[in-house]
Amino acid sequence: MSDNSKARAPARPRVLAIANQKGGVGKTTTAINLGTALAAVGEQVLLLDADPQGNASTGLGVPRADRKTTLYDVLVGDNAMSDAVVNTAVPGLDLVPSDADLSGVEIELGSHPRRSYRLREAVAGLTQPYSYILIDCPPSLNLLTVNAMTTADAVLVPLQCEFFALEGLTQLMRTVELVRGNLNPTLEIQGVVLTMYDRRNSLSDQVARDVREHFGDKVYDAVIPRNVRVSEAPSFGKPALIYDLKCAGSQAYLKLAREVVVRERARRAAVAA
């Protein structure tokens, strides 16, 4: 980590939960590639794999045998978050991995009085100077998702350009309102990113128009296209930006990262004013 990076990192990292209660929307792909793209533009990033499927860990090339300490051990055991941090092949991007054990969190913490705050408390104990912490949420409303939203400053929503997209988004917005009302009053929507866009399909255009009409400037200009290279990358344990930087999907994620950084700088400037 360069001295410049250390100087740039804010005192407290900005925590973004990447969430959608609907599966198959490109959530983990967005988490991996946004994290990689943010690291590529000089940010120090930690990705928390909060999905028991562990796909973000696999997609970043961390084999199950190397996941000695996982997010499960942090939430249920006595491990500090820093105990579970592993380096990835991407400079500036660290990972807290997960595996199938994480699915036991619901039962293990069921009667814990602070069960909704376990992740928040663990993140608060981090001392590394990250500028962003991204949380890859499971595709359902469960205790892991609630923990992620209780921890997060904002939610970033990947939204597939398909027929039922807005229905899934409506459910997510209800969840955000519930968490804001009961657990995390400052939670906000950082933005909505359109994924799996197919320019040959008129439905993709219609969904994009509808989403922009409903959410206005909350929708990022960057649109993530359907892209074979992006789909192939996880099977090689690499983010798309490492697998094929020049493909359309990688370039779209770089554009998304720049937008996220611009929005965050504008937000900080507004707060400072």
DOKE-70778 format. One line per field, with one value per residue (C-alpha): x negated, y, z negated; residue number from 1. Coordinates in nm, 3 decimals, padded with zeros to 5 digits. Layout:
px <- (X | ...)
py <- (Y | ...)
pz <- (Z | ...)
n <- (NUM | ...)
% end
This chain:
px <- (00.000 | -00.149 | -00.183 | 00.051 | 00.319 | 00.286 | 00.318 | 00.627 | 00.814 | 01.077 | 01.075 | 01.381 | 01.446 | 01.762 | 01.962 | 02.179 | 02.409 | 02.455 | 02.802 | 03.105 | 03.348 | 03.387 | 03.119 | 02.941 | 02.913 | 02.533 | 02.491 | 02.173 | 02.031 | 02.090 | 01.932 | 01.617 | 01.572 | 01.670 | 01.420 | 01.153 | 01.235 | 01.227 | 00.888 | 00.774 | 00.851 | 00.648 | 00.897 | 00.823 | 01.112 | 01.232 | 01.496 | 01.701 | 01.845 | 02.173 | 02.331 | 02.302 | 02.253 | 01.910 | 01.918 | 01.733 | 01.451 | 01.435 | 01.458 | 01.154 | 00.952 | 00.956 | 01.004 | 01.215 | 00.909 | 00.752 | 01.052 | 00.909 | 01.101 | 01.426 | 01.702 | 01.884 | 01.599 | 01.621 | 01.999 | 02.040 | 01.697 | 01.438 | 01.235 | 01.176 | 01.258 | 00.888 | 00.821 | 01.029 | 00.889 | 00.699 | 00.517 | 00.638 | 00.450 | 00.584 | 00.357 | 00.564 | 00.849 | 00.876 | 01.140 | 01.313 | 01.419 | 01.715 | 01.831 | 02.139 | 02.090 | 02.225 | 02.575 | 02.572 | 02.564 | 02.944 | 02.963 | 02.643 | 02.738 | 03.113 | 03.132 | 02.836 | 02.951 | 02.725 | 02.779 | 02.860 | 02.546 | 02.280 | 02.136 | 02.146 | 01.952 | 01.696 | 01.640 | 01.598 | 01.297 | 01.104 | 00.788 | 00.675 | 00.720 | 00.982 | 01.167 | 01.449 | 01.599 | 01.831 | 02.069 | 02.189 | 02.530 | 02.722 | 03.020 | 03.280 | 03.402 | 03.240 | 03.025 | 02.714 | 02.887 | 03.019 | 02.667 | 02.527 | 02.783 | 02.738 | 02.365 | 02.387 | 02.394 | 02.575 | 02.710 | 02.600 | 02.861 | 02.776 | 03.091 | 03.124 | 03.289 | 03.577 | 03.953 | 03.982 | 03.697 | 03.907 | 04.108 | 03.789 | 03.670 | 03.995 | 03.938 | 03.585 | 03.700 | 03.942 | 03.655 | 03.441 | 03.728 | 03.771 | 03.399 | 03.392 | 03.691 | 03.564 | 03.189 | 02.999 | 03.171 | 02.903 | 02.917 | 02.967 | 02.970 | 02.632 | 02.752 | 02.908 | 02.696 | 02.861 | 02.705 | 02.726 | 02.836 | 02.888 | 02.904 | 03.061 | 03.357 | 03.625 | 03.728 | 03.389 | 03.452 | 03.802 | 03.683 | 03.400 | 03.647 | 03.891 | 03.621 | 03.482 | 03.836 | 03.896 | 03.556 | 03.417 | 03.057 | 03.023 | 02.966 | 02.605 | 02.520 | 02.301 | 02.495 | 02.345 | 02.402 | 02.451 | 02.097 | 01.946 | 01.608 | 01.769 | 01.957 | 01.643 | 01.416 | 01.538 | 01.460 | 01.096 | 01.105 | 01.054 | 01.252 | 01.348 | 01.114 | 00.819 | 00.948 | 01.014 | 00.974 | 01.076 | 01.410 | 01.730 | 01.825 | 01.493 | 01.506 | 01.861 | 01.748 | 01.463 | 01.718 | 01.938 | 01.647 | 01.574 | 01.939 | 01.941 | 01.630 | 01.774 | 02.099 | 01.911 | 01.690 | 01.998 | 02.165 | 01.859 | 01.836 | 02.205 | 02.160 | 01.852 | 02.038)
py <- (00.000 | 00.330 | 00.633 | 00.821 | 00.554 | 00.576 | 00.953 | 00.932 | 00.673 | 00.834 | 00.771 | 00.550 | 00.335 | 00.382 | 00.060 | -00.043 | -00.345 | -00.493 | -00.638 | -00.764 | -01.018 | -01.165 | -01.414 | -01.419 | -01.042 | -01.022 | -00.929 | -01.126 | -01.039 | -00.673 | -00.708 | -00.871 | -00.641 | -00.317 | -00.403 | -00.470 | -00.152 | 00.062 | -00.088 | -00.012 | 00.359 | 00.370 | 00.287 | 00.039 | -00.209 | -00.493 | -00.731 | -00.926 | -01.246 | -01.266 | -01.534 | -01.896 | -02.005 | -01.841 | -01.740 | -01.413 | -01.605 | -01.854 | -01.577 | -01.409 | -01.730 | -01.825 | -02.206 | -02.354 | -02.523 | -02.180 | -02.035 | -02.108 | -01.831 | -01.717 | -01.465 | -01.739 | -01.754 | -01.377 | -01.361 | -01.670 | -01.723 | -01.510 | -01.414 | -01.049 | -00.942 | -00.880 | -01.251 | -01.348 | -01.099 | -01.257 | -01.088 | -01.147 | -01.140 | -00.787 | -00.521 | -00.308 | -00.560 | -00.781 | -01.042 | -01.194 | -01.532 | -01.751 | -02.107 | -02.320 | -02.287 | -01.934 | -02.074 | -02.172 | -01.809 | -01.789 | -02.071 | -01.992 | -01.629 | -01.679 | -01.589 | -01.350 | -01.008 | -00.825 | -01.063 | -00.788 | -00.592 | -00.866 | -00.764 | -00.394 | -00.454 | -00.671 | -00.409 | -00.139 | -00.331 | -00.312 | -00.102 | -00.134 | 00.193 | 00.079 | 00.346 | 00.110 | -00.205 | -00.392 | -00.657 | -00.925 | -01.012 | -01.339 | -01.330 | -01.342 | -01.150 | -01.328 | -01.242 | -01.204 | -00.946 | -00.761 | -00.758 | -00.623 | -00.342 | -00.258 | -00.225 | -00.038 | 00.333 | 00.268 | -00.003 | -00.053 | -00.247 | -00.455 | -00.485 | -00.727 | -00.588 | -00.834 | -00.840 | -00.885 | -00.650 | -00.373 | -00.620 | -00.744 | -00.388 | -00.297 | -00.580 | -00.460 | -00.104 | -00.231 | -00.410 | -00.095 | 00.102 | -00.160 | -00.157 | 00.222 | 00.240 | -00.014 | -00.067 | 00.183 | 00.522 | 00.663 | 00.381 | 00.511 | 00.388 | 00.470 | 00.375 | 00.122 | -00.042 | -00.204 | -00.544 | -00.808 | -00.547 | -00.687 | -00.414 | -00.660 | -00.709 | -00.438 | -00.554 | -00.444 | -00.095 | -00.089 | -00.202 | 00.054 | 00.331 | 00.222 | 00.203 | 00.546 | 00.688 | 00.551 | 00.623 | 00.911 | 01.001 | 00.716 | 00.495 | 00.494 | 00.594 | 00.284 | -00.016 | -00.365 | -00.559 | -00.932 | -01.038 | -01.381 | -01.281 | -01.158 | -01.488 | -01.694 | -01.513 | -01.671 | -02.022 | -01.910 | -01.757 | -01.408 | -01.085 | -00.995 | -00.694 | -00.929 | -01.196 | -00.953 | -00.583 | -00.474 | -00.655 | -00.448 | -00.578 | -00.484 | -00.137 | -00.095 | -00.186 | 00.066 | 00.330 | 00.224 | 00.253 | 00.606 | 00.700 | 00.553 | 00.753 | 01.074 | 01.030 | 00.964 | 01.271 | 01.484 | 01.342 | 01.416 | 01.768 | 01.828 | 01.697 | 01.916 | 02.221)
pz <- (00.000 | 00.104 | -00.127 | 00.108 | 00.064 | -00.312 | -00.302 | -00.081 | -00.286 | -00.508 | -00.883 | -00.849 | -00.543 | -00.339 | -00.367 | -00.072 | -00.082 | 00.265 | 00.237 | 00.423 | 00.278 | 00.624 | 00.732 | 01.067 | 01.109 | 01.123 | 00.757 | 00.686 | 01.028 | 00.945 | 00.600 | 00.741 | 01.037 | 00.864 | 00.590 | 00.851 | 01.041 | 00.725 | 00.641 | 00.997 | 00.948 | 00.627 | 00.352 | 00.072 | 00.070 | -00.152 | -00.015 | -00.270 | -00.125 | -00.319 | -00.100 | -00.222 | 00.140 | 00.119 | 00.484 | 00.430 | 00.263 | 00.549 | 00.808 | 00.652 | 00.672 | 00.302 | 00.288 | 00.010 | -00.140 | -00.197 | -00.383 | -00.727 | -00.902 | -00.748 | -00.810 | -01.002 | -01.254 | -01.297 | -01.344 | -01.561 | -01.716 | -01.890 | -01.583 | -01.500 | -01.145 | -01.077 | -01.154 | -00.851 | -00.598 | -00.308 | -00.023 | 00.330 | 00.658 | 00.707 | 00.548 | 00.312 | 00.281 | -00.029 | -00.107 | -00.407 | -00.263 | -00.342 | -00.293 | -00.361 | -00.739 | -00.710 | -00.655 | -01.024 | -01.140 | -01.152 | -01.408 | -01.599 | -01.659 | -01.684 | -02.053 | -02.066 | -02.195 | -01.947 | -01.657 | -01.406 | -01.497 | -01.493 | -01.157 | -01.241 | -01.563 | -01.384 | -01.112 | -01.377 | -01.511 | -01.183 | -01.194 | -00.831 | -00.637 | -00.384 | -00.192 | -00.088 | -00.236 | 00.000 | -00.133 | 00.108 | -00.037 | 00.004 | 00.244 | -00.032 | -00.334 | -00.628 | -00.928 | -00.709 | -00.488 | -00.794 | -00.942 | -00.614 | -00.596 | -00.963 | -00.897 | -00.566 | -00.501 | -00.175 | 00.052 | 00.410 | 00.607 | 00.916 | 01.127 | 01.416 | 01.729 | 01.732 | 01.685 | 01.307 | 01.219 | 01.069 | 00.862 | 00.694 | 00.643 | 00.468 | 00.219 | 00.157 | 00.096 | -00.170 | -00.341 | -00.333 | -00.490 | -00.764 | -00.847 | -00.841 | -01.074 | -01.326 | -01.306 | -01.093 | -01.050 | -00.816 | -00.559 | -00.205 | 00.153 | 00.308 | 00.654 | 00.890 | 01.158 | 01.458 | 01.533 | 01.807 | 02.058 | 02.407 | 02.670 | 02.917 | 02.685 | 02.678 | 02.330 | 02.194 | 02.327 | 02.179 | 01.834 | 01.840 | 01.925 | 01.653 | 01.387 | 01.477 | 01.472 | 01.120 | 00.965 | 01.168 | 01.096 | 00.846 | 01.153 | 01.266 | 01.621 | 01.643 | 01.775 | 01.747 | 02.069 | 02.112 | 02.184 | 02.239 | 02.095 | 01.772 | 01.744 | 01.805 | 01.560 | 01.230 | 01.354 | 01.378 | 01.030 | 01.168 | 01.184 | 01.540 | 01.524 | 01.473 | 01.712 | 01.999 | 01.924 | 02.273 | 02.291 | 02.278 | 01.933 | 01.775 | 01.924 | 01.791 | 01.438 | 01.459 | 01.555 | 01.262 | 01.020 | 01.140 | 01.088 | 00.736 | 00.646 | 00.793 | 00.598 | 00.277 | 00.324 | 00.388 | 00.077 | -00.138 | 00.000 | -00.079 | -00.435 | -00.486 | -00.363)
n <- (1 | 2 | 3 | 4 | 5 | 6 | 7 | 8 | 9 | 10 | 11 | 12 | 13 | 14 | 15 | 16 | 17 | 18 | 19 | 20 | 21 | 22 | 23 | 24 | 25 | 26 | 27 | 28 | 29 | 30 | 31 | 32 | 33 | 34 | 35 | 36 | 37 | 38 | 39 | 40 | 41 | 42 | 43 | 44 | 45 | 46 | 47 | 48 | 49 | 50 | 51 | 52 | 53 | 54 | 55 | 56 | 57 | 58 | 59 | 60 | 61 | 62 | 63 | 64 | 65 | 66 | 67 | 68 | 69 | 70 | 71 | 72 | 73 | 74 | 75 | 76 | 77 | 78 | 79 | 80 | 81 | 82 | 83 | 84 | 85 | 86 | 87 | 88 | 89 | 90 | 91 | 92 | 93 | 94 | 95 | 96 | 97 | 98 | 99 | 100 | 101 | 102 | 103 | 104 | 105 | 106 | 107 | 108 | 109 | 110 | 111 | 112 | 113 | 114 | 115 | 116 | 117 | 118 | 119 | 120 | 121 | 122 | 123 | 124 | 125 | 126 | 127 | 128 | 129 | 130 | 131 | 132 | 133 | 134 | 135 | 136 | 137 | 138 | 139 | 140 | 141 | 142 | 143 | 144 | 145 | 146 | 147 | 148 | 149 | 150 | 151 | 152 | 153 | 154 | 155 | 156 | 157 | 158 | 159 | 160 | 161 | 162 | 163 | 164 | 165 | 166 | 167 | 168 | 169 | 170 | 171 | 172 | 173 | 174 | 175 | 176 | 177 | 178 | 179 | 180 | 181 | 182 | 183 | 184 | 185 | 186 | 187 | 188 | 189 | 190 | 191 | 192 | 193 | 194 | 195 | 196 | 197 | 198 | 199 | 200 | 201 | 202 | 203 | 204 | 205 | 206 | 207 | 208 | 209 | 210 | 211 | 212 | 213 | 214 | 215 | 216 | 217 | 218 | 219 | 220 | 221 | 222 | 223 | 224 | 225 | 226 | 227 | 228 | 229 | 230 | 231 | 232 | 233 | 234 | 235 | 236 | 237 | 238 | 239 | 240 | 241 | 242 | 243 | 244 | 245 | 246 | 247 | 248 | 249 | 250 | 251 | 252 | 253 | 254 | 255 | 256 | 257 | 258 | 259 | 260 | 261 | 262 | 263 | 264 | 265 | 266 | 267 | 268 | 269 | 270 | 271 | 272 | 273)
% end
